[in-house]
Amino acid sequence: MSTNTDQLVHWLLGSVDLETTVFHVGQYCGRWRASTAGRAVGSFHLVLHGGCFLHIEGQEPVALQPRDGVFLLRDIPHFLSPERELGAAPPQVTMQPLAPDADGSTGMACGFFHFRGGLSGLIVDSFPDYLILRADDPALKAASTLFDLILAEPAGDPEQPSPLVARLAEVLFFYVIRHVAREDAIASGLLAIARRAEFKPLLESLMAAPGEPWSTDDMARMTHMSRASFYKHFVGASGQPPAQFLLSLRMKIAAQRLHAGESVERAAEHVGYRSHAAFSRAFKKVIGEQPGAYRRGLRERDSPRSLN
């Protein structure tokens, strides 16, 4: 991977803002089904011991082994089961405390991701509906240490897991999305553009100087293409017209600068806006809220909570 693309991956990961909660940590025995669908948020399932299958409608079951995991970036219908073939729904089974030595059991840590702010959602939209972490993937070897730490937490009530498990699952998630961003084909968006050799210099220039008055003709000249050819190939790679892509990129950069504590006026100027009203309209269109409200929300969330 080129240095420019790797820098872009780091930039994107640094812009993802999420809150992780753990639903339960324990084990199932016998016939069972488990799902985190229907909550309108992303979710995850980590296999701590044993094995199971991920079932998603219209797709082949995905086998999951110890220390594998699945991260569902969107709320899609799914369930996990020890059975590959669908049969009659099993009786409702209560999750038990972890006991890895129990024969035929499957230990799980399951929970939810809430992506905070429009910027995180825009970035996550570049990724597939779900990502699989494989224990035997050499590129994710370091993730095994995180599973060790999860398993080292005291086993107790499955419905009241250690809060550290949520933080460890969060780190696992970032390992996985970094790996996918570097290695796998992303259908559209920033990463898809970054992988196209003819667009890399243009993307580097757009990110370095987002406030310049870029036109489609300017972008075409930088890629040494005719305007028509550039437009066709750019839309094919990114899934959106150049002007729309530029608007989205500018607002993502502005949101990141607001997140770093910069004023609305300075963030707007950096991405080429002299009019506060025009910047506010563009920011709300892309991020989903006014820049002032976005910045206040960041301050309120990051401020120390008073102790009662």
Salt bridges, closest charged atoms under 4 A:
ASP6 OD2 - HIS10 NE2 3.90
ASP6 OD1 - ARG182 NE 2.98
ASP17 OD1 - ARG116 NH2 3.01
ASP17 OD2 - ARG301 NH2 2.74
GLU19 OE1 - ARG116 NH1 3.89
GLU60 OE1 - ARG84 NH2 3.33
ASP68 OD2 - ARG134 NH1 2.89
GLU83 OE2 - ARG31 NE 2.71
GLU85 OE2 - ARG84 NE 3.88
ASP125 OD1 - ARG74 NH1 3.65
ASP129 OD1 - ARG74 NE 2.68
ASP137 OD2 - HIS179 NE2 3.07
ASP148 OD1 - ARG67 NH1 2.68
GLU170 OE1 - ARG167 NH2 3.50
GLU198 OE2 - ARG196 NH2 2.73
ASP217 OD1 - ARG227 NE 2.92
ASP218 OD1 - ARG221 NH2 2.43
GLU262 OE1 - ARG257 NE 2.76
ASP302 OD1 - ARG301 NH2 3.33
